[in-house]
Amino acid sequence: MKPEMRRRRSFGRRKVCPFCADKSLHIDYKTPSMLKRFITERGRIVPRRISGVCAQHQRKLQVSVKRARMVALMPYSTTGID
């Protein structure tokens, strides 16, 4: 491979789980304002590697988002045409 074609990997700082860092935060399906932080504008759940949430809290977050959708506190997807 040519030297100018090589890419350097940039390793940034490791993201810290906001729920592990602040013990007062609780994941609850009844607080959609907190859950919206972990949802894209299209309505999809943001993956762990992007949001920085640990595996344990990501599972709880996933269940809470799905429950909030079932109770109609959050939309399943956005309306509109591409």
Secondary structure, 3 states (H helix, E strand, C coil): CCHHHCCCCCCCCCCCCHHHHCCCCCCCCCCHHHHHHHECCCCCECCHHHHCCCHHHHHHHHHHHHHHHHCCCCCCCCCCCC
